[in-house]
């Protein structure tokens, strides 16, 4: 079974004043924090999603890494998670589940999420 990781790497860096992800790693000054985090995650998880930014042009090629820019900006971490969930469900990697109180009235009719006859 594959288990995915999502690294939330968006943000405007208002408090820090600079992009935290591009800061040099303490272990290796030639590696930034984002690259270090992605490499560590890729040793354990497959695939790894970097959410909230486009892929940098100089990013090393890795098969199981996908960059997902925010579909809607200025929504904070919730916007990044929404982009990730939309990507996973549209790519067939995840099936949406209805909320606990979102049951189809007719067991044969799909509800708004496309689920039929499922109630959690």
Backbone as a chain_set.jsonl record, in Angstrom:
{"seq": "XXXXXXXXXXXXXXXXXXXXXXXXXXXXXXXXXXXXXXXXXXXXXXXXXXXXXXXXXXXXXXXXXXXXXXXXXXXXXXXXXXXXXXXXXXXXXXXXXXXXXXXXXXXXXXXXXXXXXXXX", "coords": {"N": [[0.839, -1.174, 0.0], [0.592, 2.161, -0.893], [1.526, 5.182, 0.669], [0.859, 8.518, 0.792], [2.544, 11.684, 1.121], [2.061, 15.045, 2.101], [3.424, 18.149, 1.73], [3.043, 21.22, 2.987], [3.814, 24.068, 1.468], [3.349, 26.681, 0.837], [2.446, 30.134, 1.137], [2.926, 33.583, 2.118], [5.053, 34.651, 3.42], [4.962, 36.826, 5.171], [5.453, 37.399, 7.921], [8.052, 36.395, 8.3], [9.497, 37.602, 6.284], [11.048, 36.611, 4.274], [11.24, 33.841, 2.01], [10.704, 30.952, 3.684], [11.101, 28.301, 2.876], [13.206, 28.436, 1.117], [15.415, 28.92, 2.626], [18.749, 28.086, 3.731], [19.571, 24.736, 4.621], [20.388, 23.554, 7.878], [21.981, 21.32, 8.078], [23.214, 21.078, 5.621], [24.492, 23.511, 3.82], [24.21, 23.939, 1.109], [21.81, 22.936, 0.429], [18.385, 23.693, 0.435], [15.685, 24.3, 2.83], [13.23, 23.288, 1.873], [13.962, 21.405, -0.139], [15.413, 19.6, 1.432], [13.392, 18.696, 3.182], [11.623, 17.495, 1.361], [13.255, 15.463, 0.297], [13.692, 13.88, 2.603], [11.042, 13.088, 3.158], [10.483, 11.635, 0.831], [11.913, 9.322, 1.191], [10.348, 7.8, 2.785], [7.644, 8.05, 2.067], [5.383, 7.655, -0.709], [3.41, 8.734, -3.196], [5.001, 12.041, -2.973], [3.683, 15.159, -2.302], [4.116, 18.533, -2.965], [2.689, 21.249, -1.833], [1.229, 24.329, -2.705], [2.956, 25.861, -4.18], [4.588, 26.442, -7.355], [6.685, 24.135, -9.219], [10.113, 24.675, -8.813], [12.352, 25.893, -11.352], [14.952, 24.91, -11.274], [14.749, 22.54, -9.928], [15.681, 19.301, -8.812], [15.15, 16.373, -10.772], [12.699, 14.096, -9.81], [10.904, 11.147, -9.6], [8.617, 10.573, -7.959], [7.633, 12.952, -6.957], [5.398, 15.624, -6.783], [4.467, 18.848, -7.621], [2.049, 21.113, -6.527], [0.572, 23.951, -7.218], [-1.313, 26.432, -5.398], [-4.743, 26.406, -6.098], [-6.533, 28.411, -5.571], [-5.616, 31.477, -4.299], [-4.375, 33.042, -1.265], [-5.757, 31.774, 0.814], [-4.599, 30.468, 2.847], [-3.377, 27.593, 4.75], [-5.66, 25.953, 4.503], [-6.554, 26.404, 1.901], [-4.468, 25.248, 0.463], [-4.721, 22.559, 1.255], [-7.25, 22.054, 0.169], [-6.666, 22.263, -2.577], [-4.958, 20.056, -2.816], [-6.694, 17.908, -2.127], [-8.592, 18.113, -4.194], [-6.948, 17.534, -6.385], [-6.125, 14.883, -5.808], [-8.579, 13.494, -5.793], [-9.495, 13.974, -8.392], [-7.574, 12.726, -9.851], [-7.97, 10.116, -9.415], [-6.743, 8.959, -7.247], [-7.834, 9.056, -4.796], [-10.857, 8.491, -3.19], [-13.69, 10.479, -2.716], [-15.287, 10.933, 0.427], [-18.467, 11.127, 1.979], [-19.746, 13.565, 4.345], [-20.471, 12.822, 7.81], [-23.158, 13.329, 8.255], [-24.256, 13.404, 5.747], [-26.139, 11.8, 3.954], [-27.489, 10.019, 1.231], [-30.822, 10.523, 0.32], [-32.288, 8.681, -1.128], [-31.291, 5.456, -1.441], [-30.269, 4.582, -3.852], [-29.618, 6.831, -5.258], [-27.092, 9.059, -6.155], [-25.423, 11.329, -3.947], [-24.457, 14.828, -3.462], [-21.696, 14.557, -3.475], [-21.364, 12.46, -5.118], [-21.678, 9.958, -4.045], [-23.394, 6.99, -3.379], [-25.892, 5.698, -1.358], [-24.328, 5.552, 0.965], [-23.573, 6.019, 4.302], [-21.963, 7.412, 6.952]], "CA": [[0.0, 0.0, 0.0], [1.329, 3.42, -0.946], [1.055, 6.248, 1.549], [1.338, 9.796, 0.28], [2.856, 12.785, 2.033], [1.796, 16.382, 1.569], [4.213, 19.186, 2.373], [2.437, 22.528, 2.729], [4.97, 24.928, 1.234], [2.901, 27.963, 0.309], [2.522, 31.244, 2.081], [3.439, 34.853, 1.618], [6.243, 35.001, 4.207], [4.803, 38.184, 5.716], [6.126, 37.545, 9.216], [9.475, 36.084, 8.174], [10.104, 38.559, 5.367], [11.717, 35.872, 3.206], [10.67, 32.516, 1.818], [11.334, 29.987, 4.601], [11.484, 27.085, 2.169], [14.465, 28.631, 0.398], [16.532, 29.1, 3.56], [19.666, 26.944, 3.706], [19.439, 23.715, 5.657], [21.477, 23.583, 8.861], [22.85, 20.167, 7.841], [23.928, 21.222, 4.354], [24.221, 24.88, 3.378], [23.899, 23.95, -0.312], [20.448, 22.414, 0.299], [17.433, 24.527, 1.168], [14.792, 23.56, 3.722], [12.221, 22.542, 1.123], [14.59, 20.24, -0.758], [15.73, 18.653, 2.508], [12.142, 18.11, 3.655], [11.116, 16.607, 0.309], [14.119, 14.266, 0.241], [13.393, 13.046, 3.767], [9.711, 12.509, 2.981], [10.509, 10.682, -0.277], [12.484, 8.057, 1.666], [9.326, 7.078, 3.546], [6.336, 8.149, 1.443], [5.314, 7.642, -2.159], [4.12, 9.902, -3.687], [5.134, 13.23, -2.136], [3.101, 16.341, -2.916], [4.535, 19.824, -2.432], [1.471, 22.013, -2.074], [1.261, 25.763, -2.47], [3.937, 26.559, -5.026], [4.98, 25.71, -8.567], [7.997, 23.493, -9.156], [11.205, 25.553, -9.248], [12.987, 25.46, -12.602], [16.198, 24.186, -11.005], [14.461, 21.429, -9.024], [16.178, 18.02, -9.336], [14.084, 15.475, -11.236], [12.376, 12.952, -8.962], [9.689, 10.539, -10.142], [7.445, 10.518, -7.088], [7.388, 14.285, -6.384], [4.478, 16.435, -7.577], [4.208, 20.191, -7.1], [0.673, 21.556, -6.75], [0.328, 25.345, -6.824], [-2.662, 26.683, -4.889], [-5.724, 26.746, -7.124], [-7.025, 29.712, -5.149], [-4.596, 32.039, -3.423], [-4.726, 33.801, -0.06], [-6.656, 31.02, 1.683], [-3.806, 29.821, 3.882], [-3.223, 26.137, 4.652], [-6.907, 25.317, 4.061], [-6.553, 26.465, 0.445], [-3.53, 24.233, -0.014], [-5.334, 21.245, 1.447], [-8.335, 21.93, -0.809], [-6.022, 21.976, -3.861], [-4.474, 18.675, -2.747], [-7.823, 16.98, -2.175], [-9.148, 18.142, -5.551], [-6.013, 16.819, -7.259], [-6.172, 13.452, -5.523], [-9.859, 12.907, -6.199], [-9.615, 14.042, -9.85], [-6.554, 11.839, -10.414], [-8.338, 8.75, -9.082], [-5.918, 8.447, -6.161], [-8.587, 9.104, -3.555], [-12.296, 8.592, -3.374], [-14.276, 11.371, -1.712], [-16.253, 10.364, 1.356], [-19.415, 12.147, 2.443], [-19.729, 13.896, 5.766], [-21.235, 11.879, 8.619], [-24.595, 13.615, 8.159], [-24.579, 13.596, 4.34], [-26.6, 10.531, 3.389], [-28.446, 10.154, 0.129], [-32.184, 10.196, 0.743], [-32.62, 7.444, -1.822], [-30.054, 4.671, -1.417], [-29.743, 4.394, -5.198], [-29.299, 8.108, -5.886], [-25.86, 9.656, -5.639], [-25.562, 12.648, -3.33], [-23.647, 15.873, -4.092], [-20.319, 14.085, -3.62], [-21.337, 11.324, -6.035], [-21.742, 8.731, -3.271], [-24.756, 6.452, -3.344], [-26.235, 4.747, -0.313], [-23.291, 5.441, 1.991], [-23.737, 6.929, 5.425], [-20.975, 7.096, 7.995]], "C": [[0.892, 1.247, 0.0], [0.689, 4.425, 0.0], [1.7, 7.542, 1.083], [1.66, 10.755, 1.412], [2.531, 14.092, 1.333], [2.59, 17.382, 2.391], [3.584, 20.526, 2.004], [3.567, 23.543, 2.653], [4.585, 26.267, 0.625], [3.123, 29.072, 1.326], [3.182, 32.462, 1.48], [4.659, 35.348, 2.385], [6.163, 36.407, 4.787], [5.551, 38.359, 7.034], [7.629, 37.36, 9.107], [10.193, 37.104, 7.283], [10.873, 37.922, 4.226], [11.107, 34.481, 3.134], [11.401, 31.498, 2.692], [11.835, 28.755, 3.873], [12.826, 27.225, 1.461], [15.653, 28.884, 1.317], [17.447, 27.888, 3.518], [19.421, 26.003, 4.881], [20.617, 23.814, 6.619], [22.467, 22.439, 8.635], [23.722, 20.326, 6.61], [23.573, 22.583, 3.766], [23.883, 24.969, 1.892], [22.495, 23.407, -0.601], [19.506, 23.321, 1.064], [16.469, 23.656, 1.977], [13.751, 22.745, 2.962], [12.812, 21.285, 0.503], [14.916, 19.183, 0.296], [14.469, 17.943, 2.99], [11.585, 17.124, 2.638], [11.952, 15.336, 0.239], [13.844, 13.325, 1.41], [12.043, 12.35, 3.609], [9.722, 11.42, 1.908], [11.14, 9.348, 0.115], [11.427, 7.189, 2.335], [7.997, 6.993, 2.795], [6.446, 8.13, -0.08], [3.838, 7.676, -2.545], [4.243, 10.989, -2.623], [4.59, 14.411, -2.928], [3.63, 17.574, -2.204], [3.431, 20.8, -2.827], [1.713, 23.489, -1.8], [2.259, 26.541, -3.292], [4.195, 25.746, -6.289], [6.363, 25.088, -8.377], [9.061, 24.473, -9.62], [11.883, 24.996, -10.496], [14.234, 24.622, -12.357], [15.998, 22.983, -10.086], [14.985, 20.124, -9.617], [15.011, 17.084, -9.688], [13.93, 14.297, -10.282], [11.008, 12.442, -9.389], [8.464, 10.714, -9.252], [7.115, 11.852, -6.412], [6.484, 15.062, -7.333], [4.272, 17.765, -6.887], [2.793, 20.6, -7.484], [0.532, 23.001, -6.3], [-1.103, 25.476, -6.292], [-3.581, 27.047, -6.045], [-6.347, 28.104, -6.844], [-6.041, 30.249, -4.122], [-5.217, 32.755, -2.228], [-5.751, 33.106, 0.827], [-5.904, 30.281, 2.79], [-3.708, 28.315, 3.672], [-4.488, 25.424, 4.165], [-7.008, 25.329, 2.534], [-5.622, 25.434, -0.16], [-4.099, 22.826, 0.124], [-6.472, 21.014, 0.453], [-7.763, 21.608, -2.189], [-5.551, 20.524, -3.909], [-5.628, 17.693, -2.877], [-8.475, 16.952, -3.55], [-8.251, 17.363, -6.516], [-6.127, 15.307, -7.048], [-7.47, 12.825, -6.0], [-10.022, 12.945, -7.723], [-8.642, 13.092, -10.528], [-6.853, 10.37, -10.111], [-7.53, 8.147, -7.953], [-6.664, 8.408, -4.836], [-10.056, 9.22, -3.894], [-12.852, 9.526, -2.315], [-15.272, 10.622, -0.844], [-17.2, 11.457, 1.81], [-19.215, 12.444, 3.915], [-20.632, 12.917, 6.503], [-22.738, 12.103, 8.484], [-25.06, 13.802, 6.717], [-24.939, 12.264, 3.708], [-27.576, 10.802, 2.265], [-29.817, 9.72, 0.622], [-32.635, 8.881, 0.12], [-31.315, 6.663, -1.952], [-29.459, 4.475, -2.805], [-29.317, 5.676, -5.866], [-28.028, 8.692, -5.31], [-26.146, 11.02, -5.017], [-24.635, 13.632, -4.034], [-22.219, 15.432, -4.319], [-20.222, 12.899, -4.564], [-21.4, 9.987, -5.329], [-23.19, 8.254, -3.223], [-24.893, 5.469, -2.18], [-25.184, 4.574, 0.764], [-23.567, 6.466, 3.071], [-22.766, 6.514, 6.502], [-21.498, 7.497, 9.345]], "O": [[1.823, 1.361, 0.797], [-0.534, 4.504, 0.112], [2.923, 7.649, 0.99], [1.12, 10.651, 2.513], [2.706, 14.224, 0.122], [2.442, 17.45, 3.611], [3.594, 20.919, 0.837], [4.205, 23.844, 3.662], [5.404, 26.914, -0.028], [3.909, 28.929, 2.262], [3.895, 32.386, 0.479], [5.239, 36.372, 2.022], [7.175, 37.101, 4.885], [6.216, 39.375, 7.234], [8.395, 38.081, 9.744], [11.359, 37.425, 7.512], [11.304, 38.616, 3.305], [10.521, 34.006, 4.107], [12.577, 31.214, 2.467], [12.887, 28.218, 4.219], [13.511, 26.228, 1.232], [16.778, 29.044, 0.844], [16.978, 26.772, 3.293], [19.103, 26.436, 5.988], [21.732, 24.129, 6.201], [23.648, 22.563, 8.957], [24.827, 19.786, 6.546], [22.463, 22.775, 3.268], [23.324, 25.973, 1.453], [22.047, 23.419, -1.747], [19.782, 23.685, 2.207], [16.443, 22.435, 1.826], [13.425, 21.628, 3.366], [12.224, 20.208, 0.609], [14.709, 17.993, 0.062], [14.475, 16.727, 3.184], [11.127, 16.042, 3.005], [11.399, 14.241, 0.132], [13.771, 12.11, 1.227], [11.918, 11.16, 3.895], [9.05, 10.398, 2.053], [10.922, 8.344, -0.563], [11.595, 5.974, 2.44], [7.302, 5.98, 2.875], [7.457, 8.532, -0.656], [3.099, 6.738, -2.248], [3.68, 10.886, -1.534], [4.98, 14.639, -4.073], [3.595, 17.649, -0.976], [3.263, 21.13, -4.001], [2.322, 23.855, -0.795], [2.398, 27.752, -3.122], [4.042, 24.524, -6.298], [7.111, 25.475, -7.48], [8.939, 25.048, -10.702], [11.977, 23.782, -10.675], [14.543, 23.725, -13.14], [16.963, 22.463, -9.526], [14.764, 19.856, -10.798], [14.013, 17.027, -8.97], [14.894, 13.592, -9.981], [10.064, 13.221, -9.524], [7.374, 10.98, -9.758], [6.401, 11.881, -5.41], [6.755, 15.154, -8.53], [3.94, 17.811, -5.703], [2.388, 20.448, -8.637], [0.385, 23.253, -5.104], [-1.991, 24.723, -6.689], [-3.244, 27.892, -6.874], [-6.653, 28.858, -7.768], [-5.676, 29.546, -3.18], [-6.416, 33.031, -2.194], [-6.528, 33.768, 1.516], [-6.509, 29.553, 3.578], [-3.926, 27.816, 2.568], [-4.396, 24.401, 3.486], [-7.494, 24.367, 1.939], [-5.943, 24.815, -1.175], [-3.971, 22.004, -0.783], [-6.64, 19.903, -0.049], [-8.314, 20.768, -2.901], [-5.723, 19.843, -4.92], [-5.548, 16.745, -3.658], [-8.869, 15.887, -4.027], [-8.745, 16.62, -7.364], [-6.214, 14.548, -8.013], [-7.456, 11.728, -6.559], [-10.629, 12.038, -8.292], [-8.867, 12.693, -11.671], [-6.091, 9.484, -10.499], [-7.614, 6.943, -7.714], [-6.196, 7.808, -3.869], [-10.44, 9.97, -4.792], [-12.524, 9.387, -1.136], [-16.015, 9.772, -1.333], [-16.78, 12.597, 2.006], [-18.592, 11.669, 4.64], [-21.467, 12.255, 5.886], [-23.511, 11.151, 8.59], [-26.158, 14.311, 6.49], [-24.126, 11.668, 3.002], [-28.396, 11.716, 2.348], [-29.957, 8.678, 1.262], [-33.289, 8.067, 0.773], [-30.342, 7.165, -2.515], [-28.26, 4.224, -2.926], [-28.711, 5.636, -6.937], [-27.9, 8.81, -4.091], [-26.999, 11.769, -5.495], [-24.083, 13.314, -5.087], [-21.581, 15.889, -5.267], [-19.13, 12.379, -4.797], [-21.19, 8.957, -5.969], [-24.105, 9.058, -3.042], [-24.105, 4.533, -2.044], [-25.152, 3.533, 1.421], [-23.77, 7.645, 2.783], [-22.761, 5.355, 6.918], [-20.814, 7.313, 10.351]]}, "num_chains": 1, "name": "protein.A"}
